[in-house]
Amino acid sequence: MKKLMLVAASVFMAAGMTGAAQAGDAVAGQAKYATCVGCHGAEGQGQAIFPAVAGKEVDYLVDVLNQYRAGDQVGPNTAMMMPHAMNLSDEDIADLAAYMNSLE
């Protein structure tokens, strides 16, 4: 029984550390967002066919960017977004998501 509790505690601790390591840095994300401005706007407000990204939930943004990076069909702008997302690291995605979430 003690062994099972020790294993369970280790799993929960590892899961907690993973979440903390994936938290993005909005300041770093701001610099990385420079390539996004042309389509999504300086304040993330979106333009024409490009959606607003300001204030979106971090989990949603991370999920969508990961889908683009993987080459999944996300929506009508997939062909335009994939080349931008393909070279993003997990850290880049977390930072960008944190920054876009911070925009109002």
Secondary structure, 3 states (H helix, E strand, C coil): CHHHHHHHHHHHHHHHHHHHHCCCCHHHHHHHHHHCHHHHCCCCCCECCECCCCCCCHHHHHHHHHHHHHCCCCCCCHHHHHHHHCCCCHHHHHHHHHHHHHCC
